[in-house]
Amino acid sequence: MVMSLRRAGLMLAVTAFVLAGSARADDPPQPRNEAAAPAGQKAGRGGNAQNGAQASPAASDRRLPDDSTTHQTLDLPGRTLNFAATAGAIRVFNEKGEPLADIATTSYELDGADRATRPVTFLFNGGPGASSAWLQFGAVGPWRLPLDGEGLSPSASPEVKPNAETWLDFTDLVFIDPVGTGYSRVIASGEDARKRFYSVDGDVNSIALVIRRWLEKHNRLTSPKFVAGESYGGIRGPKVVRQLQIQHGVGVRGLILVSPLLDFREFTGTSLLKYVASLPSYVAVAREAKGPVKRADLADVEAYARGEFLADLVKGEADKEATNRLADKVAELTGIDQTVSRRLAGRFDVGEFRRELDRKNGVVTGRYDGSVRGLDPYPDSSSSHFGDPSGDALQAPLTSAAVDVLTRKLNWRPDGSYEVLNGSVEHNWDFGGGINPPQSLSELRQILATDAKLNVLVAHGLFDLATPYFGTKRALDQLPAFVTSRVKFVVYPGGHMFYSRDGSRQALRSEVEALIRE
């Protein structure tokens, strides 16, 4: 086992080196000898042509404007925060010195802090195709846009308010928008450049490069470093930390995963584990309609899901007794009509559950947050034609808020459209070939084994049907015993963006602060 792990580590290191060779951040590559620093370590500023490496006219037309730094004051209950806000981009080049992409970052650095010891946290969302606006304006940044109640509407006011739960008190913040999200864009001509970034490995490579380059650019290489990712950020996060460790010479003190997806294998094909992962969240959604629910209230459901439910699933539909027993129990737990549950053999895909839970009233549940209800636009149709009432309504106000903050507060005015959630990115994403869907559990094991001081916080929402908490819990339970004390798993009332609830957002902040101050 030890030898196989060593071989795996060597293969990953070689792979990361090859990937990093395909792109450089901010500066065109310079001639160097074998003792030169690894990729991404050179100094300089993006957008400058050096040593004959000239940007093509097409690239110049699409490049993002120079960085804008403004000084801000945030008045909060019991405290005032003074900080520098920098909106800008880091340019990524290929091995020939040709510009490939401008990757936008928004950073907030507290005034008067010792940069050598002040923590800095790098944050990104998921998708693939989601900008960092969800974390920045939903939970973590200096300003927050309400994402529940009256704020859950396309026509809601996009005005942000001072965020009392910002993490800026105890860590500087750097929000990264991967290529194709926010204002980040490919600046090279042709589809080959785009394909470099729209893939699992290319995406991780570019984000690790940006983190390394930002640290150099802002003289923060000695700062304690943390990485936070949401949703598909569960795939990105461990992989980025691993590449920083082995390729860029950057150690990370802590990894924070918000509503993460760690393993696509549970949600593809005929996997029975997807039903096990979803059942506790289905029941939580059903019970929430009758009153507040906490994870402790679902102990019976979790025990059933990993026990009798799984055993009856494995027996298969050919076993009528097991199938009916399972279907009837699911109907009892969720309140869905027994006839419907038996027709589906108790095996509810997320879309089926969302429609069937309250179908008699023509109402569907949210995917991001099953506790949110919305009207079914085609209640009499035999097919499903509905969106997500817990997510679709947020895109308009969140987009407007992000553009307003960047252009008005931070004085950074790129041309083109801000993409808060770009469906074409996911549509064109290369998830990899072969028989192994993307997963980051391997990298999670490796980063924890490599650095005994690295701690991980994993946070989920009870009513999240997109990345159910119980699927992550089952995956984490398979980790070796040596990481048990360094991986903390918490579940809060709420959905995928559970931080839209005041209590859950406050609890998350407390957990993150404890992790960073440890």
C-alpha positions as CSV (number, residue, x, y, z in Angstrom):
1,M,0.0,0.0,0.0
2,V,2.8,2.4,0.9
3,M,4.6,1.8,-2.4
4,S,1.4,2.2,-4.4
5,L,0.7,5.5,-2.7
6,R,4.2,6.7,-3.5
7,R,3.8,5.7,-7.1
8,A,0.5,7.6,-7.2
9,G,2.1,10.7,-5.7
10,L,4.9,10.5,-8.3
11,M,2.4,10.2,-11.2
12,L,0.4,13.1,-9.9
13,A,3.5,15.3,-9.6
14,V,4.6,14.5,-13.1
15,T,1.1,15.2,-14.4
16,A,0.9,18.5,-12.6
17,F,4.3,19.5,-14.0
18,V,3.2,18.7,-17.6
19,L,-0.1,20.6,-17.1
20,A,1.7,23.6,-15.6
21,G,4.0,23.7,-18.6
22,S,1.0,24.6,-20.8
23,A,0.3,28.0,-19.2
24,R,2.1,30.7,-17.2
25,A,0.5,33.4,-15.2
26,D,1.0,37.1,-15.8
27,D,4.4,37.0,-17.5
28,P,5.4,35.4,-20.8
29,P,7.9,32.6,-20.0
30,Q,11.6,33.5,-19.8
31,P,14.6,31.4,-20.8
32,R,15.8,29.6,-17.7
33,N,18.1,26.9,-16.6
34,E,17.3,23.8,-14.6
35,A,17.6,25.7,-11.3
36,A,15.1,28.3,-12.2
37,A,11.8,28.7,-10.2
38,P,8.8,26.6,-11.1
39,A,6.1,28.0,-13.4
40,G,4.2,31.0,-12.1
41,Q,6.9,32.3,-9.8
42,K,8.3,35.1,-12.0
43,A,7.6,38.7,-11.1
44,G,6.0,41.3,-13.4
45,R,2.6,42.7,-14.3
46,G,0.0,41.3,-16.7
47,G,-0.6,42.9,-20.1
48,N,3.0,44.0,-20.7
49,A,4.9,42.6,-23.7
50,Q,8.3,41.5,-22.7
51,N,11.2,39.9,-24.5
52,G,9.4,40.1,-27.8
53,A,6.3,38.3,-26.7
54,Q,3.6,40.6,-28.2
55,A,-0.1,40.2,-27.7
56,S,-2.0,39.9,-31.0
57,P,-4.5,42.6,-31.9
58,A,-7.3,40.2,-31.2
59,A,-6.0,39.5,-27.7
60,S,-5.5,43.2,-27.0
61,D,-9.1,43.9,-28.0
62,R,-10.4,41.5,-25.4
63,R,-8.1,42.1,-22.5
64,L,-9.4,43.3,-19.2
65,P,-8.5,46.8,-17.9
66,D,-5.7,47.5,-15.5
67,D,-6.2,46.8,-11.8
68,S,-8.2,49.4,-9.8
69,T,-7.5,49.8,-6.1
70,T,-9.8,51.9,-3.9
71,H,-9.8,52.4,-0.1
72,Q,-13.0,51.5,1.6
73,T,-14.6,51.9,5.1
74,L,-17.2,49.5,6.3
75,D,-19.3,50.4,9.3
76,L,-20.6,47.4,11.2
77,P,-22.2,46.8,14.6
78,G,-19.4,47.3,17.2
79,R,-16.6,47.8,14.7
80,T,-15.3,49.7,11.7
81,L,-13.2,48.0,9.0
82,N,-10.9,50.0,6.8
83,F,-9.5,48.1,3.8
84,A,-8.1,48.2,0.3
85,A,-10.2,46.7,-2.4
86,T,-8.6,45.7,-5.7
87,A,-10.5,44.6,-8.8
88,G,-8.4,43.4,-11.7
89,A,-7.1,40.4,-13.5
90,I,-4.1,38.1,-13.9
91,R,-3.1,37.2,-17.4
92,V,-2.2,33.6,-18.2
93,F,0.2,32.8,-21.1
94,N,1.0,29.6,-22.9
95,E,4.5,28.1,-23.2
96,K,5.2,30.3,-26.3
97,G,4.5,33.5,-24.4
98,E,1.2,34.1,-26.1
99,P,-1.6,35.4,-24.0
100,L,-4.4,32.9,-23.4
101,A,-6.8,34.4,-20.9
102,D,-7.4,37.2,-18.3
103,I,-8.7,35.8,-15.0
104,A,-10.5,38.3,-12.8
105,T,-9.9,38.6,-9.1
106,T,-11.4,40.8,-6.5
107,S,-9.4,41.2,-3.3
108,Y,-10.0,42.8,0.1
109,E,-7.0,43.5,2.4
110,L,-7.5,45.0,5.8
111,D,-5.5,48.2,6.6
112,G,-2.7,48.1,9.1
113,A,-2.2,44.4,9.3
114,D,1.1,42.7,9.1
115,R,1.2,41.1,5.7
116,A,3.7,38.4,6.8
117,T,1.3,37.0,9.4
118,R,-2.2,38.1,8.2
119,P,-4.1,35.1,6.8
120,V,-5.4,35.3,3.2
121,T,-8.2,33.1,1.8
122,F,-8.8,32.4,-1.9
123,L,-12.5,31.7,-2.8
124,F,-14.2,30.3,-5.9
125,N,-17.6,28.9,-6.6
126,G,-18.5,25.9,-8.8
127,G,-20.7,25.1,-11.7
128,P,-18.6,24.7,-13.7
129,G,-19.6,28.1,-15.0
130,A,-20.4,29.9,-11.7
131,S,-18.7,33.2,-10.8
132,S,-17.5,33.9,-7.3
133,A,-20.4,36.3,-6.7
134,W,-22.4,33.8,-4.8
135,L,-19.9,33.5,-2.0
136,Q,-18.7,37.1,-2.2
137,F,-22.2,38.7,-2.0
138,G,-24.0,35.9,-0.3
139,A,-21.8,35.2,2.7
140,V,-18.2,36.3,2.9
141,G,-17.4,39.7,1.4
142,P,-17.7,43.1,2.9
143,W,-21.1,43.7,1.3
144,R,-24.0,41.3,1.1
145,L,-27.1,40.9,-1.0
146,P,-30.1,39.3,0.8
147,L,-30.8,36.0,-0.9
148,D,-34.0,34.9,0.9
149,G,-37.4,36.4,1.7
150,E,-38.1,39.3,-0.6
151,G,-34.6,39.0,-2.0
152,L,-35.7,35.8,-3.7
153,S,-37.1,37.5,-6.8
154,P,-35.7,38.5,-10.2
155,S,-37.1,42.0,-9.7
156,A,-35.7,42.4,-6.1
157,S,-33.5,45.4,-5.5
158,P,-29.8,44.6,-6.2
159,E,-28.6,46.9,-3.5
160,V,-25.9,45.4,-1.3
161,K,-25.7,46.1,2.4
162,P,-22.7,46.0,4.9
163,N,-22.2,42.4,5.8
164,A,-21.9,41.9,9.6
165,E,-20.7,38.3,8.9
166,T,-17.9,39.1,6.6
167,W,-14.7,37.1,7.1
168,L,-12.6,40.2,6.6
169,D,-12.2,40.6,10.4
170,F,-9.8,37.6,10.5
171,T,-8.6,37.0,6.9
172,D,-8.0,38.9,3.8
173,L,-10.2,37.7,0.9
174,V,-9.4,37.0,-2.8
175,F,-12.4,36.0,-5.0
176,I,-11.4,34.2,-8.2
177,D,-13.7,34.0,-11.3
178,P,-12.6,31.1,-13.5
179,V,-12.5,31.6,-17.3
180,G,-15.9,32.1,-18.7
181,T,-17.4,33.4,-15.4
182,G,-17.7,37.0,-14.2
183,Y,-15.6,39.1,-16.5
184,S,-12.9,36.4,-16.9
185,R,-12.3,35.6,-20.5
186,V,-10.2,33.8,-23.1
187,I,-8.3,36.5,-25.0
188,A,-6.6,34.2,-27.6
189,S,-8.2,33.4,-30.9
190,G,-9.6,30.0,-31.7
191,E,-11.2,27.2,-29.7
192,D,-7.9,25.5,-28.6
193,A,-7.3,28.2,-25.9
194,R,-10.8,27.8,-24.6
195,K,-10.5,24.0,-24.4
196,R,-7.4,24.4,-22.1
197,F,-9.6,26.0,-19.4
198,Y,-12.9,24.2,-19.9
199,S,-11.6,20.9,-18.4
200,V,-11.0,19.5,-14.9
201,D,-7.3,19.6,-15.2
202,G,-6.9,22.8,-17.1
203,D,-9.3,24.6,-14.7
204,V,-7.3,23.5,-11.7
205,N,-4.0,24.4,-13.3
206,S,-5.2,27.9,-14.1
207,I,-6.6,28.6,-10.6
208,A,-3.5,27.3,-8.9
209,L,-1.4,29.6,-11.2
210,V,-3.6,32.6,-10.3
211,I,-3.2,32.0,-6.6
212,R,0.5,31.7,-6.8
213,R,0.7,34.8,-9.0
214,W,-1.5,36.9,-6.7
215,L,0.6,36.0,-3.7
216,E,3.7,37.2,-5.6
217,K,2.1,40.3,-6.9
218,H,0.9,41.4,-3.4
219,N,4.0,40.2,-1.5
220,R,2.0,37.6,0.5
221,L,4.0,34.4,0.0
222,T,4.7,34.2,3.7
223,S,1.0,34.7,4.8
224,P,-1.0,31.8,6.2
225,K,-3.1,30.6,3.2
226,F,-6.6,29.1,3.0
227,V,-8.7,27.9,0.1
228,A,-12.5,27.9,0.0
229,G,-14.7,26.4,-2.7
230,E,-18.5,25.9,-3.1
231,S,-20.3,23.2,-5.0
232,Y,-18.1,22.0,-7.9
233,G,-15.5,23.8,-5.8
234,G,-15.5,20.5,-4.0
235,I,-13.8,19.0,-7.0
236,R,-11.6,22.1,-7.5
237,G,-10.6,22.7,-3.9
238,P,-8.5,19.5,-3.0
239,K,-7.0,19.4,-6.5
240,V,-5.9,23.1,-6.3
241,V,-4.4,22.6,-2.9
242,R,-2.6,19.5,-4.1
243,Q,-1.1,21.3,-7.1
244,L,-0.1,24.3,-4.9
245,Q,1.7,21.8,-2.6
246,I,3.6,19.9,-5.2
247,Q,4.0,22.2,-8.2
248,H,4.0,25.8,-6.9
249,G,5.7,25.6,-3.6
250,V,2.7,27.0,-1.7
251,G,1.5,25.4,1.5
252,V,-2.2,25.8,2.5
253,R,-3.2,25.8,6.1
254,G,-6.9,25.1,5.7
255,L,-9.5,24.0,3.1
256,I,-13.1,25.1,3.4
257,L,-15.7,23.3,1.3
258,V,-19.2,24.7,1.1
259,S,-22.0,22.4,-0.2
260,P,-19.3,20.4,-2.1
261,L,-19.5,17.7,-4.6
262,L,-16.6,15.4,-4.0
263,D,-17.4,12.5,-6.3
264,F,-19.4,12.4,-9.5
265,R,-19.7,8.6,-9.4
266,E,-22.7,8.9,-7.0
267,F,-24.7,11.0,-9.4
268,T,-24.1,9.2,-12.7
269,G,-25.5,6.2,-14.4
270,T,-27.3,3.5,-12.4
271,S,-25.5,4.1,-9.1
272,L,-27.8,3.1,-6.2
273,L,-25.8,5.4,-3.8
274,K,-27.5,8.5,-5.3
275,Y,-30.8,7.3,-3.7
276,V,-29.1,6.7,-0.4
277,A,-27.4,10.2,-0.6
278,S,-30.7,12.0,-1.3
279,L,-33.2,10.3,1.0
280,P,-32.3,12.2,4.3
281,S,-32.6,15.5,2.4
282,Y,-35.9,14.5,0.9
283,V,-37.3,13.8,4.4
284,A,-35.8,17.0,5.8
285,V,-37.7,19.0,3.1
286,A,-40.9,17.1,3.9
287,R,-40.5,17.7,7.6
288,E,-39.5,21.4,7.2
289,A,-43.0,22.1,5.9
290,K,-44.3,21.2,9.4
291,G,-41.7,23.1,11.5
292,P,-38.0,23.7,11.9
293,V,-35.6,20.8,11.3
294,K,-32.1,20.1,12.4
295,R,-29.8,17.3,11.4
296,A,-30.2,15.6,14.8
297,D,-33.9,15.2,13.9
298,L,-32.9,13.0,11.0
299,A,-30.9,10.4,12.9
300,D,-33.6,7.8,12.2
301,V,-33.6,8.5,8.5
302,E,-29.8,8.4,8.2
303,A,-29.8,5.0,10.0
304,Y,-32.5,3.7,7.7
305,A,-30.8,5.0,4.6
306,R,-27.5,3.3,5.3
307,G,-29.2,0.1,6.6
308,E,-32.5,-1.4,5.5
309,F,-33.0,1.1,2.7
310,L,-29.7,0.2,1.1
311,A,-30.2,-3.5,1.7
312,D,-33.6,-3.4,-0.1
313,L,-32.2,-1.4,-2.9
314,V,-29.4,-3.9,-3.5
315,K,-32.0,-6.8,-3.7
316,G,-33.4,-5.1,-6.8
317,E,-36.9,-4.7,-8.2
318,A,-37.1,-8.4,-9.0
319,D,-37.7,-8.8,-5.2
320,K,-41.2,-7.5,-5.0
321,E,-41.5,-7.8,-1.2
322,A,-38.3,-5.7,-0.7
323,T,-39.3,-3.2,-3.4
324,N,-42.8,-2.6,-1.9
325,R,-41.4,-2.4,1.6
326,L,-38.9,0.2,0.5
327,A,-41.5,2.2,-1.6
328,D,-44.0,2.2,1.3
329,K,-41.4,3.4,3.8
330,V,-40.3,6.2,1.5
331,A,-43.9,7.3,1.1
332,E,-44.4,7.2,4.8
333,L,-41.2,9.3,5.4
334,T,-41.9,11.9,2.7
335,G,-45.7,12.1,2.6
336,I,-45.7,11.3,-1.2
337,D,-48.6,9.2,-2.3
338,Q,-48.0,5.5,-1.8
339,T,-49.2,4.7,-5.3
340,V,-46.7,7.1,-6.8
341,S,-43.9,5.7,-4.7
342,R,-44.7,2.1,-5.7
343,R,-44.8,3.1,-9.4
344,L,-41.3,4.5,-9.0
345,A,-40.2,1.6,-6.8
346,G,-39.2,4.1,-4.1
347,R,-36.4,5.3,-6.3
348,F,-37.0,9.0,-6.7
349,D,-34.6,11.0,-8.9
350,V,-34.3,14.6,-7.7
351,G,-36.6,16.0,-10.4
352,E,-39.3,13.4,-9.6
353,F,-39.2,14.2,-5.9
354,R,-39.3,18.0,-6.6
355,R,-42.5,17.6,-8.6
356,E,-44.3,14.8,-6.7
357,L,-43.9,16.2,-3.1
358,D,-46.6,18.8,-3.5
359,R,-48.0,18.0,-6.9
360,K,-51.6,18.2,-5.8
361,N,-51.2,22.0,-5.3
362,G,-49.3,22.5,-8.6
363,V,-46.2,23.4,-6.7
364,V,-42.6,22.3,-7.2
365,T,-39.7,22.4,-4.7
366,G,-36.3,24.0,-5.3
367,R,-33.2,22.0,-6.3
368,Y,-30.8,24.3,-4.6
369,D,-33.1,24.5,-1.6
370,G,-35.9,22.0,-1.4
371,S,-37.6,24.1,1.3
372,V,-38.4,26.8,-1.2
373,R,-41.6,26.3,-3.2
374,G,-42.6,27.7,-6.6
375,L,-45.4,27.3,-9.1
376,D,-45.2,24.6,-11.8
377,P,-45.7,26.5,-15.1
378,Y,-47.2,23.3,-16.6
379,P,-49.0,21.6,-13.7
380,D,-51.2,19.5,-16.1
381,S,-48.4,18.2,-18.3
382,S,-47.2,14.6,-18.2
383,S,-43.7,15.9,-18.6
384,S,-41.6,18.2,-16.4
385,H,-41.1,21.8,-17.6
386,F,-40.1,23.7,-14.5
387,G,-37.0,25.6,-13.4
388,D,-35.6,26.1,-9.9
389,P,-37.5,28.5,-7.8
390,S,-34.6,28.6,-5.3
391,G,-32.0,29.5,-7.9
392,D,-33.4,31.0,-11.0
393,A,-34.8,34.0,-9.2
394,L,-31.4,35.0,-7.8
395,Q,-29.5,35.4,-11.1
396,A,-30.8,38.8,-12.0
397,P,-30.3,40.7,-8.7
398,L,-27.0,38.9,-8.1
399,T,-25.6,39.9,-11.6
400,S,-26.7,43.5,-11.1
401,A,-25.2,43.7,-7.6
402,A,-21.9,42.3,-8.8
403,V,-21.7,44.8,-11.7
404,D,-22.7,47.7,-9.5
405,V,-20.1,46.9,-6.9
406,L,-17.3,46.4,-9.4
407,T,-18.0,49.5,-11.5
408,R,-19.3,52.0,-8.9
409,K,-17.7,51.0,-5.6
410,L,-14.4,49.6,-7.0
411,N,-14.1,51.7,-10.1
412,W,-13.3,48.8,-12.4
413,R,-15.2,48.9,-15.7
414,P,-14.6,46.0,-18.1
415,D,-16.5,45.9,-21.3
416,G,-18.7,42.9,-22.2
417,S,-21.2,41.1,-20.0
418,Y,-20.8,39.8,-16.4
419,E,-21.6,36.1,-16.3
420,V,-22.8,35.1,-12.9
421,L,-23.8,31.6,-14.1
422,N,-22.6,30.7,-17.6
423,G,-24.4,27.6,-18.9
424,S,-22.2,27.3,-22.0
425,V,-19.1,26.7,-19.8
426,E,-20.7,23.5,-18.3
427,H,-22.1,22.5,-21.7
428,N,-18.6,22.6,-23.2
429,W,-16.8,21.3,-20.1
430,D,-14.4,18.3,-20.6
431,F,-15.1,16.1,-17.6
432,G,-12.5,13.6,-18.7
433,G,-12.8,10.4,-20.6
434,G,-12.6,6.8,-19.7
435,I,-14.5,5.0,-16.9
436,N,-13.6,7.2,-14.0
437,P,-15.8,10.3,-13.5
438,P,-14.2,13.3,-11.7
439,Q,-13.6,13.0,-8.0
440,S,-11.4,14.8,-5.5
441,L,-11.3,12.3,-2.6
442,S,-8.0,11.0,-3.8
443,E,-6.5,14.5,-3.6
444,L,-8.2,15.1,-0.3
445,R,-6.4,12.0,1.1
446,Q,-3.1,13.1,-0.4
447,I,-3.1,16.7,0.9
448,L,-4.0,15.6,4.4
449,A,-1.3,13.0,4.4
450,T,1.3,15.4,3.0
451,D,0.7,18.2,5.5
452,A,-0.2,17.1,9.1
453,K,-1.1,20.7,9.9
454,L,-3.7,21.1,7.2
455,N,-7.3,21.1,8.5
456,V,-10.5,20.8,6.5
457,L,-14.0,22.2,7.2
458,V,-16.9,20.8,5.2
459,A,-20.3,22.5,5.5
460,H,-23.7,21.6,4.0
461,G,-27.3,22.6,4.0
462,L,-30.0,20.1,5.1
463,F,-32.4,20.9,2.2
464,D,-29.8,20.9,-0.6
465,L,-31.0,18.6,-3.3
466,A,-28.2,19.5,-5.7
467,T,-25.3,18.2,-3.5
468,P,-27.0,16.3,-0.6
469,Y,-25.2,16.4,2.7
470,F,-25.5,12.7,3.3
471,G,-23.6,11.8,0.1
472,T,-20.6,13.8,1.4
473,K,-20.9,12.3,4.8
474,R,-20.8,8.8,3.4
475,A,-17.7,9.7,1.3
476,L,-15.9,11.3,4.3
477,D,-16.6,8.2,6.4
478,Q,-14.4,6.2,4.1
479,L,-11.3,8.4,4.8
480,P,-8.5,6.8,6.8
481,A,-8.5,7.2,10.6
482,F,-5.5,9.5,10.6
483,V,-7.6,12.4,9.1
484,T,-10.6,12.0,11.4
485,S,-9.5,14.8,13.8
486,R,-8.6,17.2,11.0
487,V,-11.8,17.0,8.9
488,K,-14.9,18.7,10.5
489,F,-18.3,18.1,9.0
490,V,-21.2,20.5,9.8
491,V,-24.8,20.7,8.5
492,Y,-27.0,23.8,8.8
493,P,-30.6,24.5,8.1
494,G,-30.9,25.8,4.5
495,G,-30.1,24.7,1.0
496,H,-27.1,24.8,-1.3
497,M,-26.7,28.5,-0.3
498,F,-27.5,27.8,3.3
499,Y,-25.7,31.0,4.2
500,S,-28.8,32.9,2.9
501,R,-30.3,32.1,6.4
502,D,-29.0,34.5,9.1
503,G,-28.4,31.8,11.7
504,S,-26.6,29.4,9.3
505,R,-24.4,32.2,7.9
506,Q,-23.4,33.3,11.4
507,A,-22.6,29.7,12.4
508,L,-20.5,29.2,9.3
509,R,-18.5,32.3,10.0
510,S,-17.8,31.1,13.6
511,E,-16.5,27.8,12.3
512,V,-14.3,29.4,9.7
513,E,-12.9,31.9,12.2
514,A,-12.0,29.0,14.6
515,L,-10.3,27.2,11.7
516,I,-8.2,30.2,10.6
517,R,-7.3,31.3,14.1
518,E,-6.3,27.7,15.2
